[in-house]
Structure formats: C-alpha cells, structure tokens
Amino acid sequence: GVWRQTKALLFKNCLIKCRTKKSSVQEVLFPLFFLFWLILMSMMHPHRKYDEVANINLGTLDTSVLVNFVIGYTPPTPMAREIMKKVAFDNFEDGLITEEYLSEEELQEASAFKPSSFVGVVFNDAMSYQLRFPDLVAVVTYMESR
C-alpha cells in the first residue's frame, strides 16, 4: 500500500544522500553561509533611527528669496496644472512663475538656458514626481493623508 511505497521512497532518498555526501553537505551549508553573510551585512550597516521632530511654528516664509523664481513642469495634464496653480497662487501672494513643457527634453533644454532660480517638476503619475534642479534630481512620492 501507500505506507510501503512511502517507506521505500524515504529509504531510497536516504541512500542517495549517503552516497552523494558532498552535494548533501553543500545543500545544507550554502543557505547557512548566505544567511550568515546577510546577518553580517546588516550588522555592518545598521538602521538609522531619527528622533521625532517637535511640532513647532516655523514662522512665515521669506518670499523675497523667491523673486523671479521659475517652476517648469511636464507633462501638461489637468492634474499637473491644478497642482502647479495651487502651488503658485495659494501659497504665495505674488505667485510664482510656472511654465509648462510638452516633454521632459523640452524641460531640460529650458533649464539649461534659464538662471539658477529654475526648478523643473516631472510628474510621473498622480502620486509621485521628480524635482529637477540644475545639477540634481530628487524623487518625491506624495501620498495624501485623509
């Protein structure tokens, strides 16, 4: 019956493992070696824990720094236009200068000819965007809390 076949299969597997000791030892030691390596690597690069930042009033924003500040964005979707309108007019009395570009290449070309007060915003999707500074790209993921 089933018990006899199971017992014969287990006996066969034990014989194979005994005859191929080198590969049997490797089957056991390689995972243990990689586990040890992962533990060692995690100990070399410990997780950083940052302290909580107190909820304090930072004061008003100095808008004099933002004079002649230009924000270019792409792609010109209705969602991107709405976000940039909110950034430009709801947060600043004078409004920032926003320019829309049809492609990321146009945005990069424009940033090469604009002054250092130019920042590009590339919307990846509804939840993330990239900030393009003259020499730096910063990726930001936005999630609205409800």
DSSP file (Angstrom, degrees, kcal/mol; ACC not computed):
  #  RESIDUE AA STRUCTURE BP1 BP2  ACC     N-H-->O    O-->H-N    N-H-->O    O-->H-N    TCO  KAPPA ALPHA  PHI   PSI    X-CA   Y-CA   Z-CA
    1    1 A G     >        0   0    0      0, 0.0     4,-1.7     0, 0.0     5,-0.1   0.000 360.0 360.0 360.0-158.6    0.0    0.0    0.0
    2    2 A V  H  >  +     0   0    0      1,-0.2     4,-2.5     2,-0.2     5,-0.2   0.874 360.0  55.8 -67.5 -40.1    0.8    3.6    0.4
    3    3 A W  H  > S+     0   0    0      1,-0.2     4,-2.4     2,-0.2    -1,-0.2   0.906 107.4  49.4 -62.8 -40.9    2.9    3.1    3.6
    4    4 A R  H  > S+     0   0    0      2,-0.2     4,-2.2     1,-0.2    -1,-0.2   0.902 112.2  47.7 -65.4 -41.7    5.2    0.6    1.9
    5    5 A Q  H  X S+     0   0    0     -4,-1.7     4,-2.3     2,-0.2    -2,-0.2   0.897 112.6  49.1 -66.3 -40.2    5.7    3.0   -1.1
    6    6 A T  H  X S+     0   0    0     -4,-2.5     4,-2.5     2,-0.2    -2,-0.2   0.922 111.9  48.6 -64.6 -44.2    6.4    5.9    1.2
    7    7 A K  H  X S+     0   0    0     -4,-2.4     4,-2.2     1,-0.2    -2,-0.2   0.899 112.0  49.0 -63.4 -40.7    8.9    3.9    3.3
    8    8 A A  H  X S+     0   0    0     -4,-2.2     4,-2.4     2,-0.2    -1,-0.2   0.892 111.5  49.6 -65.8 -39.4   10.7    2.7    0.1
    9    9 A L  H  X S+     0   0    0     -4,-2.3     4,-2.4     2,-0.2    -2,-0.2   0.912 111.4  48.2 -66.6 -42.9   10.9    6.3   -1.2
   10   10 A L  H  X S+     0   0    0     -4,-2.5     4,-2.3     2,-0.2    -2,-0.2   0.907 112.4  49.3 -62.6 -42.0   12.3    7.6    2.0
   11   11 A F  H  X S+     0   0    0     -4,-2.2     4,-2.3     2,-0.2    -2,-0.2   0.908 110.9  50.2 -63.6 -42.3   14.9    4.7    2.1
   12   12 A K  H  X S+     0   0    0     -4,-2.4     4,-2.2     2,-0.2    -2,-0.2   0.922 111.1  48.5 -61.0 -45.1   15.9    5.5   -1.5
   13   13 A N  H  X S+     0   0    0     -4,-2.4     4,-2.4     1,-0.2    -2,-0.2   0.879 110.3  51.6 -64.5 -38.2   16.3    9.2   -0.7
   14   14 A C  H  X S+     0   0    0     -4,-2.3     4,-2.2     2,-0.2    -1,-0.2   0.908 109.6  50.1 -64.8 -40.8   18.5    8.4    2.4
   15   15 A L  H  X S+     0   0    0     -4,-2.3     4,-2.0     2,-0.2    -2,-0.2   0.912 110.7  49.3 -62.2 -42.5   20.7    6.1    0.2
   16   16 A I  H  X S+     0   0    0     -4,-2.2     4,-1.8     1,-0.2    -2,-0.2   0.928 111.6  48.8 -63.3 -44.3   21.1    8.8   -2.4
   17   17 A K  H  < S+     0   0    0     -4,-2.4     7,-0.2     1,-0.2    -1,-0.2   0.879 111.7  49.6 -64.0 -37.4   22.0   11.4    0.3
   18   18 A C  H  < S+     0   0    0     -4,-2.2     3,-0.5     1,-0.2    -1,-0.2   0.846 112.3  47.5 -70.1 -32.7   24.5    9.0    1.9
   19   19 A R  H  < S+     0   0    0     -4,-2.0     2,-0.5     1,-0.3    -2,-0.2   0.779 114.8  45.5 -79.9 -27.0   26.2    8.3   -1.5
   20   20 A T     X  +     0   0    0     -4,-1.8     4,-1.9    -5,-0.2    -1,-0.3  -0.576  67.7 154.1-114.9  67.6   26.4   11.9   -2.5
   21   21 A K  H  >  +     0   0    0     -2,-0.5     4,-2.7    -3,-0.5     5,-0.2   0.866  67.5  57.8 -65.6 -37.6   27.8   13.4    0.7
   22   22 A K  H  > S+     0   0    0      1,-0.2     4,-2.1     2,-0.2    -1,-0.2   0.947 111.3  40.0 -61.5 -49.6   29.5   16.3   -0.9
   23   23 A S  H  > S+     0   0    0      1,-0.2     4,-2.1     2,-0.2    -1,-0.2   0.844 114.0  55.5 -69.9 -31.2   26.3   17.7   -2.6
   24   24 A S  H  X S+     0   0    0     -4,-1.9     4,-1.0    -7,-0.2    -2,-0.2   0.911 109.3  46.3 -65.8 -41.8   24.3   16.9    0.6
   25   25 A V  H  X S+     0   0    0     -4,-2.7     4,-3.0     1,-0.2     3,-0.4   0.901 111.2  52.7 -66.5 -40.1   26.6   19.0    2.7
   26   26 A Q  H  X S+     0   0    0     -4,-2.1     4,-2.3    -5,-0.2    -2,-0.2   0.888 103.2  57.8 -63.0 -38.2   26.5   21.8    0.2
   27   27 A E  H  < S+     0   0    0     -4,-2.1    -1,-0.2     1,-0.2    -2,-0.2   0.820 116.0  36.2 -60.3 -31.0   22.7   21.8    0.2
   28   28 A V  H  X S+     0   0    0     -4,-1.0     4,-1.0    -3,-0.4    -2,-0.2   0.867 120.0  45.0 -89.0 -41.2   22.9   22.4    4.0
   29   29 A L  H  X S+     0   0    0     -4,-3.0     4,-2.8     1,-0.2     5,-0.2   0.847 102.1  62.0 -79.3 -34.4   25.9   24.7    4.2
   30   30 A F  H  X S+     0   0    0     -4,-2.3     4,-2.5    -5,-0.2     5,-0.2   0.935 106.3  45.2 -61.1 -47.4   25.2   27.1    1.3
   31   31 A P  H  > S+     0   0    0      0, 0.0     4,-2.3     0, 0.0    -1,-0.2   0.899 114.3  50.2 -61.6 -37.1   22.0   28.5    2.8
   32   32 A L  H  X S+     0   0    0     -4,-1.0     4,-2.4     2,-0.2    -2,-0.2   0.900 110.2  50.7 -65.8 -39.2   23.6   28.8    6.2
   33   33 A F  H  X S+     0   0    0     -4,-2.8     4,-2.4     2,-0.2    -1,-0.2   0.928 112.0  46.2 -62.5 -46.1   26.6   30.7    4.6
   34   34 A F  H  X S+     0   0    0     -4,-2.5     4,-2.4     2,-0.2    -2,-0.2   0.870 111.4  52.2 -67.4 -35.5   24.3   33.1    2.8
   35   35 A L  H  X S+     0   0    0     -4,-2.3     4,-2.2    -5,-0.2    -1,-0.2   0.929 110.6  47.9 -63.9 -44.3   22.2   33.6    6.0
   36   36 A F  H  X S+     0   0    0     -4,-2.4     4,-2.5     1,-0.2    -2,-0.2   0.910 111.0  51.9 -60.1 -42.9   25.5   34.4    7.9
   37   37 A W  H  X S+     0   0    0     -4,-2.4     4,-2.5     2,-0.2    -2,-0.2   0.901 109.7  48.8 -62.3 -42.5   26.5   36.8    5.1
   38   38 A L  H  X S+     0   0    0     -4,-2.4     4,-2.3     2,-0.2    -1,-0.2   0.902 111.8  48.7 -64.3 -41.2   23.2   38.7    5.3
   39   39 A I  H  X S+     0   0    0     -4,-2.2     4,-1.7     2,-0.2    -2,-0.2   0.916 111.7  49.8 -64.9 -42.0   23.4   39.0    9.0
   40   40 A L  H  X S+     0   0    0     -4,-2.5     4,-1.6     1,-0.2    -2,-0.2   0.920 111.5  48.4 -62.1 -44.7   27.0   40.3    8.8
   41   41 A M  H  X S+     0   0    0     -4,-2.5     4,-1.4     1,-0.2    -2,-0.2   0.889 110.4  50.8 -64.3 -39.7   26.0   42.8    6.1
   42   42 A S  H  < S+     0   0    0     -4,-2.3    -1,-0.2     1,-0.2    -2,-0.2   0.822 109.6  51.2 -69.3 -28.7   23.0   44.1    8.2
   43   43 A M  H  < S+     0   0    0     -4,-1.7    -1,-0.2     1,-0.2    -2,-0.2   0.816 107.4  53.2 -74.9 -29.8   25.3   44.5   11.2
   44   44 A M  H  < S+     0   0    0     -4,-1.6    -2,-0.2     1,-0.3    -1,-0.2   0.805 117.5  37.5 -73.9 -28.3   27.8   46.5    9.2
   45   45 A H  S  < S-     0   0    0     -4,-1.4    -1,-0.3    -5,-0.1     3,-0.1  -0.723  85.5-167.9-122.6  79.5   25.0   48.9    8.0
   46   46 A P        -     0   0    0      0, 0.0     2,-0.2     0, 0.0    -3,-0.1  -0.258  30.5 -97.2 -69.0 156.5   22.7   49.4   11.0
   47   47 A H        -     0   0    0     -5,-0.1     2,-0.5     1,-0.1    -5,-0.0  -0.501  36.3-129.7 -71.6 137.9   19.4   51.0   10.6
   48   48 A R        -     0   0    0     -2,-0.2     2,-0.6    -3,-0.1    -1,-0.1  -0.756  16.7-157.9 -91.0 134.1   19.3   54.7   11.5
   49   49 A K        -     0   0    0     -2,-0.5     2,-0.3     0, 0.0    -2,-0.0  -0.955   8.0-153.6-113.6 123.1   16.7   55.9   13.8
   50   50 A Y        -     0   0    0     -2,-0.6     3,-0.1     1,-0.1     2,-0.0  -0.733  18.3-115.4 -98.3 143.7   15.8   59.5   13.7
   51   51 A D        -     0   0    0     -2,-0.3     2,-0.2     1,-0.1    -1,-0.1  -0.317  38.9 -93.8 -71.7 158.2   14.4   61.4   16.6
   52   52 A E        -     0   0    0      1,-0.1     2,-0.5    -2,-0.0    -1,-0.1  -0.486  35.5-130.5 -72.5 140.7   10.9   62.9   16.5
   53   53 A V        -     0   0    0     -2,-0.2    -1,-0.1    -3,-0.1     2,-0.0  -0.809  25.1-117.7 -94.8 131.0   10.7   66.5   15.4
   54   54 A A        -     0   0    0     -2,-0.5     2,-1.2     1,-0.1    -1,-0.0  -0.330  23.4-114.4 -67.5 147.9    8.6   68.7   17.6
   55   55 A N        +     0   0    0      2,-0.0     2,-0.3    -2,-0.0    -1,-0.1  -0.711  57.6 153.3 -84.9  95.6    5.5   70.3   16.1
   56   56 A I        -     0   0    0     -2,-1.2     2,-0.5     3,-0.0    -3,-0.0  -0.855  51.7-100.8-125.4 159.6    6.5   74.0   16.2
   57   57 A N        -     0   0    0     -2,-0.3     3,-0.1     1,-0.1    -2,-0.0  -0.694  26.3-164.2 -79.5 122.5    5.6   77.1   14.3
   58   58 A L        -     0   0    0     -2,-0.5    -1,-0.1     1,-0.3     2,-0.1   0.462  36.9-124.6 -87.9  -1.6    8.4   77.8   11.8
   59   59 A G        -     0   0    0      2,-0.0    -1,-0.3     0, 0.0     2,-0.1  -0.330  47.6 -32.5  87.5-173.5    7.2   81.4   11.2
   60   60 A T        -     0   0    0     -3,-0.1     2,-0.3     1,-0.1    -3,-0.0  -0.464  65.2-105.5 -83.7 155.3    6.4   83.0    7.9
   61   61 A L        -     0   0    0     -2,-0.1     2,-1.2     1,-0.1    -1,-0.1  -0.627  26.7-125.9 -79.7 132.5    8.1   82.1    4.6
   62   62 A D    >   -     0   0    0     -2,-0.3     3,-1.0     1,-0.2     4,-0.3  -0.680  29.3-178.3 -80.0  99.2   10.6   84.7    3.4
   63   63 A T  G >   +     0   0    0     -2,-1.2     3,-0.8     1,-0.2    -1,-0.2   0.549  66.2  83.5 -79.7  -6.6    9.2   85.2   -0.1
   64   64 A S  G >  S+     0   0    0      1,-0.2     3,-0.9     2,-0.2    -1,-0.2   0.788  86.5  58.1 -66.4 -24.3   11.9   87.7   -1.1
   65   65 A V  G <  S+     0   0    0     -3,-1.0    -1,-0.2     1,-0.2    -2,-0.2   0.780 100.4  58.3 -71.4 -26.3   14.1   84.7   -1.9
   66   66 A L  G X  S+     0   0    0     -3,-0.8     3,-1.5    -4,-0.3    -1,-0.2   0.210  71.9 130.7 -93.7  15.7   11.6   83.5   -4.4
   67   67 A V  T <  S+     0   0    0     -3,-0.9     3,-0.1     1,-0.3    29,-0.1  -0.526  84.1   5.2 -69.2 134.3   11.6   86.7   -6.6
   68   68 A N  T 3  S+     0   0    0      1,-0.2     2,-0.4    -2,-0.2    -1,-0.3   0.764  92.9 157.1  60.1  28.6   11.9   85.7  -10.3
   69   69 A F    <   -     0   0    0     -3,-1.5    28,-1.7    49,-0.0     2,-0.4  -0.717  25.6-158.7 -85.5 131.2   11.7   82.1   -9.3
   70   70 A V  E     -ab  97 118A   0     47,-2.0    49,-2.2    -2,-0.4     2,-0.5  -0.938  10.4-167.8-118.0 130.7   10.6   79.9  -12.2
   71   71 A I  E     -ab  98 119A   0     26,-3.1    28,-2.4    -2,-0.4     2,-0.4  -0.969   7.4-168.5-117.4 117.3    9.0   76.4  -11.9
   72   72 A G  E     -ab  99 120A   0     47,-2.4    49,-2.7    -2,-0.5     2,-0.3  -0.829   9.8-174.6-101.2 143.4    8.7   74.4  -15.1
   73   73 A Y  E     -ab 100 121A   0     26,-2.4    28,-2.7    -2,-0.4    49,-0.2  -0.969   8.3-132.9-140.1 155.7    6.6   71.3  -15.2
   74   74 A T  E    S+ b   0 122A   0     47,-1.9    49,-2.5    -2,-0.3    28,-0.1  -0.967  71.0  35.7-152.3 152.8    5.8   68.4  -17.5
   75   75 A P  S    S-     0   0    0      0, 0.0     2,-2.3     0, 0.0    -1,-0.2   0.693  73.0-136.9 -76.5 153.4    3.6   66.7  -18.7
   76   76 A P        +     0   0    0      0, 0.0    24,-0.1     0, 0.0    26,-0.0  -0.424  46.1 152.6 -80.5  70.1    0.9   69.4  -19.0
   77   77 A T     >  -     0   0    0     -2,-2.3     4,-2.6     1,-0.1     5,-0.2  -0.547  59.7-108.9 -91.2 161.6   -2.0   67.3  -17.7
   78   78 A P  H  > S+     0   0    0      0, 0.0     4,-2.2     0, 0.0     5,-0.2   0.884 120.9  51.8 -58.0 -38.0   -5.1   68.8  -16.0
   79   79 A M  H  > S+     0   0    0      2,-0.2     4,-2.2     1,-0.2     5,-0.2   0.918 110.4  47.5 -65.0 -43.1   -3.9   67.3  -12.7
   80   80 A A  H  > S+     0   0    0      2,-0.2     4,-2.6     1,-0.2     5,-0.2   0.903 111.5  51.1 -65.6 -41.0   -0.4   68.8  -13.1
   81   81 A R  H  X S+     0   0    0     -4,-2.6     4,-2.4     1,-0.2    -1,-0.2   0.914 110.5  49.1 -61.2 -42.8   -1.9   72.2  -14.0
   82   82 A E  H  X S+     0   0    0     -4,-2.2     4,-2.1    -5,-0.2    -2,-0.2   0.915 112.6  47.2 -64.3 -42.9   -4.2   72.2  -10.9
   83   83 A I  H  X S+     0   0    0     -4,-2.2     4,-2.4     1,-0.2    -2,-0.2   0.930 114.0  46.7 -64.2 -45.4   -1.3   71.3   -8.6
   84   84 A M  H  X S+     0   0    0     -4,-2.6     4,-2.6     2,-0.2    -2,-0.2   0.856 110.8  52.8 -68.6 -33.8    1.0   73.9  -10.1
   85   85 A K  H  X>S+     0   0    0     -4,-2.4     4,-2.6    -5,-0.2     5,-0.6   0.918 110.5  48.1 -63.7 -42.8   -1.8   76.6   -9.9
   86   86 A K  I  X>S+     0   0    0     -4,-2.1     4,-1.3     1,-0.2     5,-0.7   0.904 113.1  47.7 -64.3 -41.4   -2.3   75.7   -6.2
   87   87 A V  I  X5S+     0   0    0     -4,-2.4     4,-0.5     1,-0.2    -2,-0.2   0.923 116.8  43.0 -63.9 -44.4    1.5   75.9   -5.6
   88   88 A A  I  <5S+     0   0    0     -4,-2.6     8,-0.4    -5,-0.2     4,-0.3   0.904 128.7  19.6 -72.9 -43.2    1.9   79.2   -7.4
   89   89 A F  I  <5S+     0   0    0     -4,-2.6    -3,-0.2    -5,-0.2    -2,-0.1   0.758 119.2  52.8-107.3 -27.4   -1.2   81.2   -6.1
   90   90 A D  I  <<S+     0   0    0     -4,-1.3    -3,-0.2    -5,-0.6    -2,-0.1   0.805 117.8  36.2 -80.0 -27.4   -2.4   79.6   -2.9
   91   91 A N  S  <<S+     0   0    0     -5,-0.7     2,-0.4    -4,-0.5    -1,-0.2   0.658 118.0  46.0 -99.4 -18.2    0.9   79.7   -1.1
   92   92 A F        -     0   0    0     -4,-0.3    -1,-0.2    -5,-0.1     4,-0.1  -0.988  64.9-145.2-133.2 135.7    2.4   83.0   -2.4
   93   93 A E  S    S+     0   0    0     -2,-0.4    -1,-0.1     1,-0.2     3,-0.0   0.936 103.8  37.4 -63.1 -47.9    0.8   86.4   -2.7
   94   94 A D  S    S-     0   0    0      1,-0.1    -1,-0.2   -31,-0.0    -5,-0.1   0.734 110.1-129.5 -77.9 -22.2    2.7   87.4   -5.8
   95   95 A G        -     0   0    0     -7,-0.2     2,-0.2    -8,-0.1    -6,-0.2   0.319  15.4 -99.7  82.7 142.2    2.6   84.0   -7.4
   96   96 A L        -     0   0    0     -8,-0.4     2,-0.7    -4,-0.1   -26,-0.1  -0.561  37.7-104.1 -88.6 159.8    5.5   82.1   -8.7
   97   97 A I  E     -a   70   0A   0    -28,-1.7   -26,-3.1    -2,-0.2     2,-0.4  -0.775  42.0-172.6 -85.8 119.2    6.2   81.9  -12.5
   98   98 A T  E     -a   71   0A   0     -2,-0.7     2,-0.4   -28,-0.2   -26,-0.2  -0.935   6.1-173.8-115.7 138.5    5.1   78.5  -13.7
   99   99 A E  E     -a   72   0A   0    -28,-2.4   -26,-2.4    -2,-0.4     2,-0.4  -0.995  13.2-144.8-130.3 134.7    5.8   77.2  -17.2
  100  100 A E  E     -a   73   0A   0     -2,-0.4     2,-0.4   -28,-0.2   -26,-0.2  -0.799  12.2-163.7-102.4 145.2    4.5   74.0  -18.8
  101  101 A Y        -     0   0    0    -28,-2.7     6,-0.0    -2,-0.4     3,-0.0  -0.941  21.8-136.1-126.1 146.6    6.5   72.0  -21.2
  102  102 A L  S    S+     0   0    0     -2,-0.4     2,-0.3   -27,-0.1    -1,-0.1   0.789  85.1  15.2 -74.2 -28.3    5.3   69.2  -23.5
  103  103 A S  S  > S-     0   0    0    -28,-0.1     4,-1.6     1,-0.1     5,-0.1  -0.924  74.3-111.9-142.9 166.9    8.2   66.8  -22.8
  104  104 A E  H  > S+     0   0    0     -2,-0.3     4,-2.2     1,-0.2     5,-0.1   0.821 116.3  58.2 -68.5 -31.1   11.0   66.2  -20.4
  105  105 A E  H  > S+     0   0    0      2,-0.2     4,-2.4     1,-0.2    -1,-0.2   0.914 105.1  49.4 -65.4 -42.5   13.5   67.0  -23.1
  106  106 A E  H  > S+     0   0    0      1,-0.2     4,-2.4     2,-0.2    -1,-0.2   0.888 109.9  52.5 -61.9 -38.8   12.0   70.5  -23.6
  107  107 A L  H  X S+     0   0    0     -4,-1.6     4,-2.1     2,-0.2    -2,-0.2   0.910 109.8  47.9 -63.3 -42.8   12.1   71.0  -19.8
  108  108 A Q  H  X S+     0   0    0     -4,-2.2     4,-1.3     2,-0.2    -2,-0.2   0.892 111.6  50.0 -66.7 -39.4   15.8   70.0  -19.7
  109  109 A E  H  X S+     0   0    0     -4,-2.4     4,-1.1     1,-0.2     3,-0.3   0.914 111.4  49.0 -64.2 -41.9   16.6   72.4  -22.6
  110  110 A A  H  X S+     0   0    0     -4,-2.4     4,-1.3     1,-0.2     3,-0.4   0.881 107.6  54.1 -65.6 -38.0   14.8   75.2  -20.9
  111  111 A S  H  < S+     0   0    0     -4,-2.1    -1,-0.2     1,-0.2    -2,-0.2   0.792 102.9  58.3 -68.3 -25.3   16.6   74.6  -17.6
  112  112 A A  H  < S+     0   0    0     -4,-1.3    -1,-0.2    -3,-0.3    -2,-0.2   0.834 113.7  37.5 -71.0 -31.6   20.0   74.9  -19.5
  113  113 A F  H  < S+     0   0    0     -4,-1.1    -2,-0.2    -3,-0.4    -1,-0.2   0.583 104.2  84.1 -96.0 -11.6   19.1   78.4  -20.7
  114  114 A K  S  < S-     0   0    0     -4,-1.3     4,-0.1     1,-0.2    -3,-0.0  -0.436  86.1 -97.4 -87.9 164.2   17.3   79.7  -17.5
  115  115 A P    >   -     0   0    0      0, 0.0     3,-1.1     0, 0.0    -1,-0.2  -0.104  45.3 -90.1 -71.0 178.0   19.0   81.1  -14.5
  116  116 A S  T 3  S+     0   0    0      1,-0.3    -2,-0.0    17,-0.0   -47,-0.0   0.585 118.7  76.3 -69.1  -8.3   19.8   79.1  -11.4
  117  117 A S  T 3  S+     0   0    0    -49,-0.1   -47,-2.0    16,-0.1     2,-0.4   0.158  73.7 107.5 -87.7  20.8   16.4   80.0  -10.0
  118  118 A F  E <   -b   70   0A   0     -3,-1.1     2,-0.4   -49,-0.2   -47,-0.2  -0.846  45.5-178.0-100.6 132.8   14.8   77.5  -12.3
  119  119 A V  E     -b   71   0A   0    -49,-2.2   -47,-2.4    -2,-0.4     2,-0.4  -0.998  13.2-148.5-128.9 133.6   13.4   74.2  -10.9
  120  120 A G  E     -bC  72 132A   0     12,-2.9    12,-3.9    -2,-0.4     2,-0.5  -0.808   5.0-161.0-102.3 143.8   11.8   71.5  -13.1
  121  121 A V  E     -bC  73 131A   0    -49,-2.7   -47,-1.9    -2,-0.4     2,-0.6  -0.987   2.8-168.7-124.4 120.7    9.0   69.2  -11.9
  122  122 A V  E     -bC  74 130A   0      8,-2.8     8,-2.6    -2,-0.5     2,-0.6  -0.940  14.1-147.2-111.1 113.4    8.3   66.0  -13.8
  123  123 A F  E     - C   0 129A   0    -49,-2.5     6,-0.3    -2,-0.6     3,-0.1  -0.705  16.1-177.8 -82.5 117.9    5.1   64.3  -12.8
  124  124 A N        -     0   0    0      4,-1.5     2,-0.2    -2,-0.6     5,-0.2   0.913  66.6 -38.6 -78.4 -46.7    5.5   60.5  -13.0
  125  125 A D  S    S-     0   0    0      3,-1.6     3,-0.4     0, 0.0    -1,-0.3  -0.820  81.4 -64.4-158.3-164.6    1.9   59.8  -12.0
  126  126 A A  S    S+     0   0    0     -2,-0.2     3,-0.1     1,-0.2    -3,-0.0   0.681 130.3  38.7 -70.6 -16.2   -0.7   61.1   -9.6
  127  127 A M  S    S+     0   0    0      1,-0.1    15,-3.5    16,-0.1     2,-0.3   0.514 114.5  40.2-114.6  -6.4    1.3   60.1   -6.6
  128  128 A S  E     + D   0 141A   0     -3,-0.4    -3,-1.6    13,-0.3    -4,-1.5  -0.986  50.9 172.0-146.3 155.2    4.9   60.9   -7.4
  129  129 A Y  E     -CD 123 140A   0     11,-2.7    11,-2.9    -2,-0.3     2,-0.4  -0.961  24.8-125.9-152.3 164.9    7.1   63.5   -9.1
  130  130 A Q  E     -CD 122 139A   0     -8,-2.6    -8,-2.8    -2,-0.3     2,-0.5  -0.962  14.7-143.5-119.3 136.4   10.7   64.3   -9.7
  131  131 A L  E     -CD 121 138A   0      7,-3.5     7,-2.7    -2,-0.4     2,-0.7  -0.865  13.2-156.5 -96.6 129.0   12.3   67.7   -8.9
  132  132 A R  E     +CD 120 137A   0    -12,-3.9   -12,-2.9    -2,-0.5     5,-0.2  -0.897  14.2 178.5-111.0 105.0   15.0   68.7  -11.4
  133  133 A F  E >   - D   0 136A   0      3,-2.6     3,-0.8    -2,-0.7   -14,-0.1  -0.511  50.5 -89.7 -91.8 169.7   17.5   71.2  -10.0
  134  134 A P  T 3  S+     0   0    0      0, 0.0   -15,-0.0     0, 0.0    -1,-0.0   0.849 122.6   9.1 -51.8 -38.2   20.4   72.4  -12.2
  135  135 A D  T 3  S+     0   0    0      1,-0.0     2,-0.3     0, 0.0    -3,-0.0   0.182 123.9  62.1-126.6  18.4   22.7   69.6  -11.1
  136  136 A L  E <   -D  133   0A   0     -3,-0.8    -3,-2.6     2,-0.0     2,-0.4  -0.995  54.5-153.3-149.6 146.7   20.4   67.3   -9.1
  137  137 A V  E     -D  132   0A   0     -2,-0.3     2,-0.5    -5,-0.2    -5,-0.2  -0.994  15.6-170.0-120.9 126.1   17.3   65.1   -9.5
  138  138 A A  E     -D  131   0A   0     -7,-2.7    -7,-3.5    -2,-0.4     2,-0.5  -0.970  10.4-149.6-117.8 128.4   15.2   64.5   -6.4
  139  139 A V  E     -D  130   0A   0     -2,-0.5     2,-0.4    -9,-0.2    -9,-0.2  -0.844  17.6-176.2 -99.6 129.3   12.4   61.8   -6.5
  140  140 A V  E     -D  129   0A   0    -11,-2.9   -11,-2.7    -2,-0.5     2,-0.5  -0.983  14.9-156.8-127.6 134.1    9.4   62.5   -4.2
  141  141 A T  E     -D  128   0A   0     -2,-0.4     2,-0.5   -13,-0.2   -13,-0.3  -0.955  13.8-158.1-109.3 125.7    6.4   60.3   -3.6
  142  142 A Y        +     0   0    0    -15,-3.5     2,-0.5    -2,-0.5    -2,-0.0  -0.885  13.0 178.0-107.0 127.1    3.3   62.2   -2.4
  143  143 A M        -     0   0    0     -2,-0.5     2,-0.4     2,-0.0   -16,-0.1  -0.979  24.3-136.2-129.2 121.6    0.6   60.4   -0.6
  144  144 A E        -     0   0    0     -2,-0.5     2,-0.4     2,-0.0    -2,-0.0  -0.586  16.2-140.9 -77.3 129.4   -2.3   62.5    0.6
  145  145 A S              0   0    0     -2,-0.4    -1,-0.0     1,-0.1    -2,-0.0  -0.740 360.0 360.0 -90.8 138.2   -3.4   61.6    4.2
  146  146 A R              0   0    0     -2,-0.4    -1,-0.1     0, 0.0    -2,-0.0   0.371 360.0 360.0-116.5 360.0   -7.1   61.6    4.8
